[in-house]
Amino acid sequence: MALVISFCDGKMNSQLLQLARCKDATAEGLTTALLDILKESNIPKTQMVGFSTDTCNTMFGENNSVSQRLKQEIPHLMTVPSHFSAYKKKETLIEFQQFCQVEIHSILKPGSTHWLTLQPCAARILEQLNPLILFFADAVASKPNENNGKILKLLKDPFTKCYLEFLVMVLDKFNKFNASYKATSLYCSRGEKADEALDYARQPRSASDPAKKQFFTMFFPKERATAEEKARKYALAYLSKHQIQLPAKNAPSSDPIRMNYDRTFQLAFREEFERSFTPINYFFSSVQKFFITSISEIQKRFSFKDHVFQILPLVKPKNVRNLCPASLSSLFKRFPLLSDHCNVVEAEKEWRSHVNMPIDYFEIDSSQSTFEFYNMDVEFYWNRVFAGKPPSTEPQFPNLKVCISLLLSLPFSNASAERFFSSMKLTKTPVRNALHDKSVSALLKANNWLKNEGTTAGKVEIPDNLINLAKKVITNAAIQDSQSD
C-alpha cells in the first residue's frame, strides 16, 4: 500500500509517507494499517480532511469499505473515488489505404482492461472505413465466407458511420472527464457538468428537431430527397381525397382558403415525412439511452452530493474578487476542525479585505480586460495573495491561508498514489527485484523530494555526517525487518 499525503505550504505538494506491505487486504485491515501509519508519523487522524483511492469494493464499496470506515472515524472527511492477420492481408489493406488516399495506419485493438482505449479504436476504424469496405469486398469476392459477408454488410450500413462518429465524440468527452481525476489541480465543476449533461440527455427529441434534420442531410442526402418527394405526393393525395378546396392562383397568404390549404398540406407532409425517420429515431433513441445510462452510472460511482462541491468554487479568482460567497461560514460548517487552527472572525475579515489588493499586484496590467485575471491559475492567485506583506513583519492573511490551504489540499484524485506505483515499477525492475521494501520506499521518497524541490541529485549538498554514515553501510547487506532503526 502506498500512502501519499497532499498538503499546501505555499504550493501544492504530494509526498510519499510510506510504502507498506499489508498482510490483511480486507477493508478492516487496510483501514487499521492506514491509521497506524498516520499514528507512527505523528499525524493526528483529525488532520486528515480528504481521502482518495481507486474504486474497488474494498476501498469504495457502499458497505464496510475503507472509505466508509474512515468516514466513521473522521466525520468531516471528504472521500473522492478515482475512476473501456497475416502479412499478406496487411499488404492488401495497405494497397486499399493508398488507393483511398488515407494515412497508412494499423487497425487498433481495444485493451482488455482499459476502456480508455475504445475512443482511439473507434476513431481509427472511422478513419479507415473506406479502405476496410474495399478490403472486405475483396475478401468476399476471392474467398466468400459468412463472417466476411457480415462484416462487409455492417461496414456498408450508413448507420455504422453514424455510430462511429458518435462514439468518437462521446468517448473523447468521457476520456477528458476521466483525465480530470488524474489531475492534481483543483477541479470544481464535475458534479455541475454531470447534472447538466443528464438534464440535456433526457430532453425529448421530435422528428422536426433541427439536429435530426441536419443529421438526415449529412448522412442520408439521397434518402432525404426521396423521403421529401414521397411526402409531397402523399400530401397532395391527402388533399384530393379529403376534397380540400384549392385556393385561387393569385390568392394572398392571408386568404382563409389559402391558409387552410397550406396548413393541411404541411400537416400531411410532416406526417408522412416523419415515417421516414423511423431508423433515425431509433438511432437517436439509442444515443439518448447511452447518455442517460452512462451519466447515471457516473453519478452512482462518483457521488457529488458532498456539500464540499458547492464550497470549492470559492477559491476561483472570479468568485473571490466578487466575494462569492460573501462569507466563509459554509466552509467552517463543513470542516469544523478549522476553528481549532485559525481565528474564525479574523478569517472572515481577511476574506473580505484581501479582495482590495490591486490587480497589477498579480502581474496583470490593470488596463487590460478582467478576463485574464478571472481565468488565472488558482494556485498562482493564492500564492500571490499570501506572498504579500503589510508594512509590519507579520504575515498577511494568516487565518485565511489556513482555510484556503485546506481546500487546496483536498484529494481530487488518486493520481499521486498511482504515479508512485508507476515510479515503483521503474525503480524495482526485474534486474533489481531483490530490493527491500524499505530501500524502494527510500528511493521513491528521495525522487519525490527532488521533484518537489525542482532540483537534481547532483545539485544537492549532502552534510558530512550523512556521508560518513553512508560510508559505514555494507554493500548488499541484508536489511533486518524491524520496527526500530
Wavefront OBJ file of the C-alpha trace (Angstrom):
o trace
v 0.000 0.000 0.000
v 1.353 3.407 -0.992
v 0.223 6.188 1.334
v 0.674 9.613 -0.237
v -0.173 12.828 1.581
v -1.086 16.089 -0.144
v -0.704 19.423 1.592
v -0.333 23.097 0.790
v 2.505 25.143 2.295
v 2.570 27.949 -0.237
v 2.467 25.462 -3.100
v 0.772 22.143 -3.700
v 2.826 19.162 -2.542
v 2.345 15.409 -2.744
v 4.711 13.372 -0.628
v 5.083 9.631 -0.147
v 4.524 8.987 3.536
v 5.172 5.254 3.492
v 5.200 2.217 1.231
v 3.794 -0.551 3.403
v 3.340 -4.281 2.866
v -0.128 -5.233 4.125
v -0.779 -8.743 5.400
v -4.538 -8.132 5.685
v -6.100 -6.808 2.462
v -9.611 -6.529 3.885
v -11.254 -3.137 4.456
v -10.660 -3.508 8.193
v -7.018 -4.464 7.728
v -6.258 -1.650 5.289
v -8.015 0.930 7.452
v -6.092 -0.191 10.509
v -2.789 -0.118 8.584
v -3.506 3.385 7.271
v -4.377 4.786 10.689
v -1.321 3.079 12.243
v 0.942 4.725 9.658
v -0.539 8.132 10.479
v -0.029 7.489 14.170
v 3.600 6.379 13.664
v 4.213 9.531 11.630
v 2.776 11.716 14.420
v -0.069 12.907 12.179
v -3.385 13.146 14.077
v -6.145 11.471 12.123
v -8.311 14.550 12.707
v -5.894 16.475 10.464
v -6.949 14.247 7.572
v -9.501 16.211 5.508
v -9.720 14.086 2.359
v -9.190 10.556 1.081
v -8.889 9.303 -2.494
v -8.160 5.890 -3.977
v -9.344 3.555 -6.714
v -12.953 2.391 -6.938
v -12.665 -1.292 -5.995
v -15.250 -2.546 -3.485
v -12.699 -2.871 -0.701
v -11.800 0.807 -0.986
v -15.069 2.417 -2.061
v -17.860 -0.121 -1.624
v -21.160 1.073 -0.205
v -20.827 -1.133 2.861
v -17.837 -1.852 5.094
v -15.219 -0.324 2.770
v -12.110 1.620 3.751
v -13.784 4.927 2.825
v -16.867 4.095 4.932
v -14.732 3.091 7.911
v -12.663 6.277 7.653
v -15.839 8.384 7.487
v -16.937 6.789 10.770
v -13.584 7.628 12.341
v -13.347 11.128 10.795
v -16.833 12.632 10.191
v -15.555 15.703 8.304
v -13.565 13.579 5.827
v -14.143 14.194 2.100
v -13.875 10.981 0.059
v -13.200 11.026 -3.706
v -13.058 7.824 -5.811
v -10.875 7.985 -8.913
v -12.021 6.266 -11.975
v -13.130 0.662 -21.620
v -3.599 -11.377 -39.738
v -1.213 -12.402 -41.755
v 1.425 -10.348 -43.598
v -0.366 -10.762 -46.952
v -3.606 -9.384 -45.551
v -1.732 -6.404 -44.161
v -0.177 -5.713 -47.533
v -3.615 -5.884 -49.166
v -5.026 -3.373 -46.667
v -2.112 -1.015 -47.347
v -2.922 -1.117 -51.064
v -6.511 -0.077 -50.395
v -5.320 2.637 -47.998
v -3.093 4.064 -50.718
v -5.947 3.858 -53.231
v -8.292 5.763 -50.878
v -5.516 8.256 -50.050
v -5.751 7.848 -46.298
v -2.973 7.528 -43.750
v -1.388 4.076 -43.608
v -2.305 3.102 -40.065
v -2.915 -0.243 -38.426
v -6.329 -1.136 -37.036
v -6.202 -0.788 -33.258
v -7.366 -3.409 -30.789
v -9.103 -2.288 -27.570
v -7.246 -3.032 -24.367
v -8.837 -5.851 -22.400
v -8.569 -3.983 -19.079
v -8.729 -0.328 -20.084
v -11.881 1.213 -21.598
v -9.975 4.433 -22.375
v -8.584 2.673 -25.465
v -12.036 2.442 -27.058
v -12.056 6.028 -28.346
v -8.847 5.818 -30.418
v -10.008 2.399 -31.732
v -13.333 3.849 -32.911
v -11.538 6.863 -34.395
v -9.146 4.584 -36.301
v -11.988 2.496 -37.805
v -13.761 5.696 -38.831
v -10.559 6.946 -40.451
v -10.049 3.653 -42.296
v -13.716 2.972 -43.110
v -13.438 3.196 -46.923
v -10.264 1.041 -47.160
v -11.892 -1.519 -44.857
v -15.001 -1.693 -47.083
v -12.788 -2.352 -50.122
v -10.685 -4.848 -48.180
v -13.658 -6.985 -47.109
v -15.335 -6.625 -50.508
v -12.181 -8.126 -51.998
v -12.156 -10.835 -49.322
v -15.795 -11.748 -50.047
v -15.107 -11.851 -53.797
v -11.986 -14.008 -53.505
v -12.882 -16.252 -50.551
v -16.501 -15.762 -49.552
v -17.492 -16.844 -46.071
v -20.209 -15.914 -43.608
v -18.061 -13.766 -41.307
v -16.581 -11.644 -44.113
v -20.062 -11.148 -45.537
v -21.460 -9.972 -42.197
v -18.572 -7.568 -41.659
v -18.914 -6.111 -45.160
v -22.661 -5.629 -44.730
v -22.090 -3.878 -41.410
v -19.369 -1.587 -42.813
v -21.605 -0.551 -45.727
v -24.523 0.256 -43.434
v -24.767 4.101 -43.300
v -25.595 3.902 -39.594
v -22.208 2.297 -38.889
v -20.547 5.605 -39.715
v -23.139 7.419 -37.587
v -22.412 5.259 -34.564
v -18.647 5.604 -35.076
v -18.942 9.396 -35.275
v -20.988 9.370 -32.092
v -18.591 7.068 -30.228
v -15.540 9.117 -31.191
v -17.241 12.259 -29.911
v -18.739 10.918 -26.693
v -15.813 8.693 -25.653
v -13.484 11.662 -26.041
v -15.642 13.537 -23.509
v -15.576 10.598 -21.104
v -11.800 10.327 -21.502
v -11.440 14.012 -20.621
v -13.735 13.513 -17.635
v -11.551 10.616 -16.525
v -8.425 12.740 -17.075
v -9.788 15.305 -14.621
v -9.468 12.630 -11.912
v -5.831 12.102 -12.828
v -5.052 15.793 -12.438
v -3.597 17.090 -9.200
v -5.068 20.563 -9.649
v -8.415 21.821 -8.407
v -11.429 20.778 -10.435
v -14.684 22.286 -9.194
v -17.351 21.617 -11.781
v -17.519 17.824 -12.236
v -20.852 17.494 -10.494
v -22.370 20.520 -12.254
v -21.372 19.234 -15.691
v -22.688 15.737 -14.986
v -26.052 17.144 -13.876
v -26.243 19.450 -16.916
v -25.395 16.590 -19.292
v -28.036 14.317 -17.758
v -30.732 17.008 -17.972
v -29.866 17.652 -21.623
v -29.856 13.942 -22.489
v -33.315 13.452 -21.009
v -34.892 16.145 -23.176
v -37.298 14.586 -25.731
v -36.434 14.959 -29.419
v -39.053 15.189 -32.158
v -38.521 14.394 -35.817
v -38.684 18.127 -36.524
v -35.674 18.704 -34.271
v -33.103 20.728 -36.313
v -30.384 18.338 -35.143
v -32.222 15.393 -36.684
v -32.868 17.258 -39.933
v -29.210 18.216 -40.170
v -28.249 14.617 -39.366
v -30.561 13.370 -42.154
v -28.994 15.801 -44.633
v -25.386 14.962 -43.666
v -25.539 11.173 -43.632
v -28.522 10.357 -45.866
v -28.822 13.075 -48.570
v -30.338 10.742 -51.184
v -32.726 9.168 -48.704
v -33.880 12.604 -47.547
v -34.618 13.758 -51.096
v -36.606 10.559 -51.707
v -38.494 10.957 -48.410
v -39.403 14.572 -49.207
v -40.728 13.641 -52.678
v -42.738 10.777 -51.208
v -44.160 13.051 -48.506
v -45.123 15.700 -51.118
v -47.042 13.149 -53.198
v -48.761 11.823 -50.089
v -49.831 15.327 -49.029
v -51.270 16.109 -52.487
v -53.175 12.801 -52.485
v -54.483 13.555 -48.992
v -55.795 16.966 -50.114
v -57.533 15.392 -53.099
v -59.029 12.550 -51.050
v -60.495 14.918 -48.449
v -61.599 17.393 -51.133
v -59.749 20.354 -49.641
v -60.687 23.422 -51.681
v -57.892 24.772 -53.864
v -57.146 28.484 -53.427
v -57.147 30.889 -56.343
v -53.853 31.071 -58.234
v -53.065 34.602 -57.071
v -54.708 34.351 -53.642
v -52.752 36.170 -50.923
v -51.253 34.268 -47.980
v -53.911 35.811 -45.687
v -56.757 34.293 -47.720
v -58.671 31.795 -45.477
v -58.857 29.192 -48.251
v -55.110 29.541 -48.908
v -54.323 29.305 -45.195
v -56.461 26.161 -44.759
v -54.931 24.525 -47.825
v -51.323 25.288 -46.784
v -51.898 24.178 -43.182
v -53.463 20.868 -44.248
v -50.686 20.260 -46.774
v -47.977 20.847 -44.144
v -49.646 18.535 -41.630
v -49.987 15.727 -44.176
v -46.439 16.286 -45.453
v -44.976 16.169 -41.930
v -46.968 13.037 -41.036
v -45.554 11.110 -43.990
v -42.078 12.624 -43.806
v -41.670 11.633 -40.140
v -42.371 7.999 -41.019
v -39.075 8.013 -42.916
v -37.378 8.994 -39.650
v -38.041 5.614 -38.039
v -34.435 4.315 -38.294
v -33.079 7.746 -37.426
v -35.399 7.955 -34.423
v -34.084 4.568 -33.326
v -30.510 5.864 -33.628
v -31.281 8.981 -31.590
v -33.146 6.880 -29.043
v -30.118 4.584 -28.691
v -27.813 7.564 -28.283
v -30.106 9.096 -25.696
v -30.277 5.849 -23.691
v -26.489 5.573 -23.844
v -26.079 9.090 -22.453
v -28.644 8.620 -19.707
v -27.231 5.258 -18.619
v -23.583 6.339 -18.701
v -24.131 9.618 -16.854
v -26.407 7.939 -14.309
v -23.667 5.366 -13.669
v -21.118 8.170 -13.263
v -23.341 9.802 -10.674
v -23.708 6.481 -8.843
v -19.984 5.782 -8.756
v -18.810 9.349 -8.182
v -21.067 10.989 -5.655
v -21.273 14.760 -5.967
v -23.671 15.114 -3.039
v -20.966 16.177 -0.601
v -21.545 19.851 0.233
v -17.855 20.484 -0.342
v -18.501 20.588 -4.111
v -20.664 23.683 -3.566
v -17.910 25.241 -1.438
v -14.967 24.603 -3.769
v -15.740 27.343 -6.335
v -14.945 29.995 -3.732
v -11.214 29.551 -4.442
v -11.587 30.662 -8.077
v -10.263 34.192 -8.708
v -13.507 35.288 -10.391
v -15.627 34.270 -7.398
v -13.085 35.603 -4.941
v -12.975 39.098 -6.419
v -16.775 39.254 -6.423
v -16.947 37.984 -2.830
v -18.979 34.997 -3.860
v -19.771 33.761 -1.288
v -19.793 36.794 0.992
v -18.888 34.630 3.996
v -16.820 31.532 4.780
v -19.479 30.171 7.130
v -20.259 27.194 4.864
v -16.574 26.213 4.889
v -16.344 26.335 8.685
v -19.579 24.346 8.940
v -18.270 21.610 6.602
v -14.834 21.469 8.280
v -15.329 22.345 11.975
v -11.702 21.451 12.710
v -10.695 24.758 11.067
v -11.808 26.636 14.167
v -9.034 24.834 16.077
v -6.362 26.142 13.726
v -7.408 29.709 12.962
v -9.460 32.591 14.252
v -12.849 32.381 12.565
v -13.677 36.078 12.993
v -10.291 37.186 11.661
v -10.528 34.757 8.739
v -13.851 36.339 7.729
v -12.285 39.818 7.894
v -9.298 38.709 5.828
v -11.632 37.102 3.248
v -13.412 40.426 2.707
v -10.341 42.651 2.884
v -7.945 40.737 0.631
v -10.068 41.485 -2.459
v -8.834 45.077 -2.247
v -5.383 44.016 -3.430
v -4.674 45.803 -6.756
v -4.841 43.784 -9.974
v -1.332 44.797 -11.054
v -0.010 43.005 -7.951
v -0.921 39.791 -9.773
v 1.353 40.720 -12.703
v -1.594 41.817 -14.850
v -1.903 45.268 -16.367
v -4.904 46.965 -14.749
v -5.823 48.475 -18.123
v -6.339 45.025 -19.635
v -9.591 43.076 -19.645
v -10.511 41.285 -16.439
v -10.899 38.051 -18.463
v -7.227 37.159 -17.985
v -7.473 37.889 -14.275
v -10.645 35.882 -13.735
v -9.145 32.882 -15.543
v -5.876 32.983 -13.643
v -4.491 29.738 -12.254
v -5.967 29.173 -8.791
v -2.701 28.169 -7.159
v -0.829 31.147 -8.671
v -3.509 33.560 -7.428
v -3.379 32.392 -3.833
v 0.423 32.202 -3.804
v 0.480 35.877 -4.767
v -2.097 36.736 -2.097
v -0.181 35.046 0.700
v 3.230 36.187 -0.541
v 2.270 39.827 0.032
v 3.494 41.540 3.202
v 1.937 44.500 5.030
v 4.213 47.256 6.401
v 4.778 45.199 9.549
v 6.752 41.967 9.636
v 3.682 39.889 10.439
v 2.477 37.535 7.666
v -0.547 38.737 5.715
v -3.894 36.899 5.912
v -2.628 34.033 8.157
v -6.115 32.830 9.096
v -7.400 32.910 5.519
v -4.299 30.977 4.438
v -5.260 28.099 6.742
v -8.750 27.932 5.174
v -7.583 28.068 1.571
v -4.730 25.615 2.227
v -7.272 23.082 3.465
v -9.335 23.381 0.270
v -6.278 23.152 -1.966
v -5.101 20.069 -0.057
v -8.290 18.091 -0.696
v -7.715 14.967 -2.820
v -9.370 15.456 -6.186
v -7.976 12.174 -7.482
v -5.717 9.303 -6.509
v -3.314 10.276 -9.299
v -0.437 10.925 -6.889
v -0.617 7.421 -5.444
v -0.944 5.894 -8.932
v 2.155 7.793 -10.062
v 4.121 6.417 -7.127
v 3.173 2.882 -8.175
v 4.371 3.713 -11.696
v 7.624 5.069 -10.267
v 7.984 1.933 -8.170
v 7.850 -0.198 -11.333
v 10.672 1.894 -12.780
v 12.660 1.561 -9.543
v 12.111 -2.101 -8.685
v 12.832 -3.576 -12.097
v 13.373 -7.277 -12.922
v 17.105 -6.593 -12.648
v 16.662 -5.016 -9.182
v 13.940 -7.334 -7.895
v 15.825 -8.073 -4.668
v 15.410 -4.508 -3.395
v 13.910 -4.431 0.091
v 10.659 -2.538 0.645
v 12.490 -0.022 2.844
v 15.027 0.621 0.095
v 12.294 1.087 -2.504
v 10.403 3.423 -0.180
v 13.567 5.458 0.498
v 14.354 5.775 -3.222
v 10.805 6.878 -4.002
v 10.885 9.452 -1.210
v 14.194 10.794 -2.470
v 12.931 11.096 -6.055
v 9.750 12.760 -4.823
v 11.728 15.263 -2.766
v 13.951 16.129 -5.718
v 10.879 16.673 -7.886
v 9.153 18.901 -5.318
v 12.323 20.953 -4.860
v 12.845 21.241 -8.610
v 16.437 20.054 -8.425
v 18.616 17.044 -9.244
v 20.747 14.746 -7.102
v 23.937 16.333 -8.466
v 22.974 19.752 -7.089
v 22.137 18.610 -3.564
v 24.675 19.463 -0.848
v 24.949 16.419 1.413
v 26.082 17.048 5.028
v 29.408 15.479 6.046
v 27.875 13.476 8.876
v 25.451 11.847 6.430
v 28.327 10.993 4.082
v 30.226 9.394 6.978
v 27.163 7.296 7.855
v 26.808 6.195 4.224
v 30.433 5.029 4.163
v 29.682 2.640 7.019
v 26.922 0.896 5.082
v 27.919 -2.578 3.953
v 27.149 -3.172 0.285
v 24.428 -5.781 -0.311
v 23.913 -6.176 3.441
v 20.516 -7.610 4.380
v 18.055 -5.192 5.910
v 16.536 -6.524 9.089
v 12.743 -6.474 9.258
v 12.472 -4.498 12.467
v 10.402 -1.536 13.510
v 13.373 0.218 15.110
v 16.132 1.910 13.126
l 1 2 3 4 5 6 7 8 9 10 11 12 13 14 15 16 17 18 19 20 21 22 23 24 25 26 27 28 29 30 31 32 33 34 35 36 37 38 39 40 41 42 43 44 45 46 47 48 49 50 51 52 53 54 55 56 57 58 59 60 61 62 63 64 65 66 67 68 69 70 71 72 73 74 75 76 77 78 79 80 81 82 83
l 85 86 87 88 89 90 91 92 93 94 95 96 97 98 99 100 101 102 103 104 105 106 107 108 109 110 111 112 113 114 115 116 117 118 119 120 121 122 123 124 125 126 127 128 129 130 131 132 133 134 135 136 137 138 139 140 141 142 143 144 145 146 147 148 149 150 151 152 153 154 155 156 157 158 159 160 161 162 163 164 165 166 167 168 169 170 171 172 173 174 175 176 177 178 179 180 181 182 183 184 185 186 187 188 189 190 191 192 193 194 195 196 197 198 199 200 201 202 203 204 205 206 207 208 209 210 211 212 213 214 215 216 217 218 219 220 221 222 223 224 225 226 227 228 229 230 231 232 233 234 235 236 237 238 239 240 241 242 243 244 245 246 247 248 249 250 251 252 253 254 255 256 257 258 259 260 261 262 263 264 265 266 267 268 269 270 271 272 273 274 275 276 277 278 279 280 281 282 283 284 285 286 287 288 289 290 291 292 293 294 295 296 297 298 299 300 301 302 303 304 305 306 307 308 309 310 311 312 313 314 315 316 317 318 319 320 321 322 323 324 325 326 327 328 329 330 331 332 333 334 335 336 337 338 339 340 341 342 343 344 345 346 347 348 349 350 351 352 353 354 355 356 357 358 359 360 361 362 363 364 365 366 367 368 369 370 371 372 373 374 375 376 377 378 379 380 381 382 383 384 385 386 387 388 389 390 391 392 393 394 395 396 397 398 399 400 401 402 403 404 405 406 407 408 409 410 411 412 413 414 415 416 417 418 419 420 421 422 423 424 425 426 427 428 429 430 431 432 433 434 435 436 437 438 439 440 441 442 443 444 445 446 447 448 449 450 451 452 453 454 455 456 457 458 459 460 461 462 463 464 465 466 467 468 469 470 471 472 473 474 475 476 477 478 479 480 481 482 483 484 485
